[in-house]
């Protein structure tokens, strides 16, 4: 049982790493980077926490979280409409939804309260400033709560059927793996290791709502177990994703 539980935790950590890489690349690469190119700019640098473009625009700032949310919705819709037969693939889609949605919606709250980050850049200069920030914060809180509700439903509907993993343990393992991966990659960030605390961990821990969902499911459904079994394919995918994230995107790609 211990061996099975340990191998299941390794598989879950690998899937979480792969899911976090998708969420991060969607935000920084396809979102910010894609908008930079679409508007005629030239990419200068792309890392796990930062995209530098030769031009600046609200559209580029907003594209990161918008594309991240789009990817989250695609993952959620796939689970609803055509859920994969493989338990590992369902866990992957669920975690892509969790990381991409909670991070980018949580960003709204941070930007509204602290006037920092992508959403703050989008509304910079709009008046009355206080009203815009208050509205952004309220919208962020509402969407964050709605995302947690959808996430809880997805876990119960699509991930139940295991023998050992309780929802909170599942959430804690996944979030810890994502946080460790983001911090490790940021340690090589060309802007300095301080980005571990200023960018990487705030982004990964923006998905802290996953823990709340797990805790609530533990209380409300004490017999619920998550289906996560050892999968060599997902272990390999997670390791490859993590190596790419740390070794390539960590130091940044210069164009």
Residue pairs with C-beta under 8 A, 6 or more apart in sequence:
1 164
4 164
4 229
4 230
5 164
5 165
7 229
7 230
8 162
8 164
8 165
8 228
8 229
8 230
9 173
9 228
10 230
10 235
11 88
11 228
11 229
11 230
11 231
11 234
11 235
11 238
12 91
12 165
12 170
12 173
12 174
12 177
12 228
13 173
13 174
13 176
13 177
13 238
14 177
14 234
14 235
14 237
14 238
14 239
14 242
15 88
15 91
15 92
15 95
15 174
15 228
15 234
15 237
15 238
16 95
16 173
16 174
16 175
16 177
16 178
16 238
17 177
17 178
17 181
17 238
17 239
17 241
17 242
17 245
18 92
18 234
18 237
18 238
18 241
19 92
19 95
19 96
19 98
19 99
19 174
19 178
20 95
20 99
20 177
20 178
20 181
20 182
20 204
21 181
21 241
21 242
21 244
21 245
22 71
22 96
22 99
22 100
23 68
23 71
23 72
23 96
23 99
23 100
23 103
24 48
24 182
24 203
24 245
24 249
25 249
26 67
26 68
26 70
26 71
26 100
27 64
27 65
27 67
27 68
27 100
27 103
27 104
28 46
28 47
28 48
28 49
28 50
28 51
28 64
29 46
29 51
30 67
30 71
31 63
31 64
31 65
31 66
31 67
31 68
32 51
32 53
32 60
32 61
32 63
32 64
33 43
33 46
33 51
33 53
34 63
34 67
35 57
35 59
35 60
35 63
35 64
36 42
36 43
36 51
36 53
36 54
36 55
36 60
37 43
39 55
39 57
39 59
39 60
40 55
41 53
41 54
41 55
41 60
42 53
42 54
42 255
43 51
43 52
43 53
43 54
43 255
44 52
44 53
44 54
44 254
44 255
45 51
45 52
45 190
45 252
45 253
45 254
45 255
46 52
46 249
46 252
46 253
46 255
47 189
47 190
47 191
47 249
47 250
47 251
47 252
47 253
48 182
48 185
48 186
48 189
48 200
48 245
48 249
48 250
49 186
49 189
49 191
49 195
49 199
49 200
49 203
50 189
50 191
50 195
50 199
50 252
51 64
53 60
58 121
58 122
58 124
61 118
61 121
61 122
62 118
62 119
62 121
62 122
64 104
64 118
65 104
65 107
65 108
65 118
65 119
66 104
68 100
68 101
68 103
68 104
69 100
69 101
69 104
69 105
71 96
71 100
72 96
72 97
72 99
72 100
72 101
72 104
73 97
73 101
75 93
75 94
75 96
75 97
75 100
76 93
76 97
76 101
76 150
76 154
78 84
78 93
79 90
79 93
79 94
79 97
79 154
79 157
79 158
83 90
83 93
83 158
84 90
84 93
86 231
87 159
87 161
87 162
87 227
87 228
87 229
88 228
88 229
88 231
88 233
88 234
90 158
90 159
90 227
91 159
91 226
91 227
91 228
92 234
93 158
94 151
94 154
94 155
94 158
94 159
95 174
97 150
97 151
97 154
98 151
98 174
98 207
98 209
98 210
99 178
99 204
99 207
101 147
101 150
101 151
102 144
102 147
102 148
102 151
102 206
102 207
102 208
102 209
102 210
103 203
103 204
103 206
103 207
104 206
105 140
105 143
105 144
105 147
106 140
106 144
106 206
106 207
106 208
106 209
107 117
107 118
107 119
107 140
107 206
108 119
108 136
108 137
108 139
108 140
108 143
108 144
109 137
109 140
109 141
109 144
110 116
110 117
110 119
110 202
110 206
111 117
111 118
111 119
111 120
111 123
111 133
111 136
111 140
112 119
112 120
112 133
112 134
112 135
112 136
112 137
112 138
112 139
112 140
113 133
113 137
114 120
115 133
119 136
119 140
120 133
123 129
123 132
123 133
123 136
126 132
144 209
147 209
148 209
148 212
148 213
151 209
151 210
151 213
152 213
152 216
152 217
155 167
155 170
155 213
155 214
155 217
155 226
156 217
156 221
156 224
159 170
159 226
159 227
159 228
160 224
160 225
160 226
160 227
161 225
161 227
162 225
162 226
162 227
162 228
162 229
163 225
164 225
165 225
165 226
165 227
165 228
166 214
166 218
166 224
166 225
166 226
167 213
167 214
167 215
167 217
167 218
167 221
167 224
167 226
168 211
168 214
168 215
168 217
168 218
169 214
170 214
170 226
170 228
171 210
171 211
171 213
171 214
171 215
172 211
172 214
174 210
175 204
175 205
175 207
175 208
175 210
175 211
178 204
178 207
179 201
179 204
179 205
181 204
181 242
181 245
181 246
182 200
182 201
182 203
182 204
183 196
183 200
183 201
183 204
184 246
184 250
185 200
185 245
185 246
185 249
185 250
186 193
186 195
186 196
186 199
186 200
186 201
186 250
187 193
187 196
187 250
188 246
188 250
188 251
189 195
189 196
189 199
189 200
189 250
189 251
189 252
190 251
190 252
217 224
218 224
